[in-house]
Amino acid sequence: MKRGTKPMIARRGVTHGSGLGKVRWVVERAFAWLHQFKRLRIRYERRADLHQGLLELACSLICLRRLRTSS
């Protein structure tokens, strides 16, 4: 905002000229996959390093599952 920028996220189904937010569903889908893991959905961990570890583990499991179903 200091540099004259303002956040613009496209509404679903509405196009605008800036080109931002064209693939919003990709991010929403990734968050939905991560929220399948209860310890990430409800953050029990106070330490950031433990939360980061669980996040990386969840991403690894998501990738493993995707690879198993694609082959």
Secondary structure, DSSP 8 states (H G I E B T S, - for coil): -TTS-------TT---TT-TTTTHHHHHHHHHHHTTSHHHHTT---SHHHHHHHHHHHHHHHHHHHHHHH-
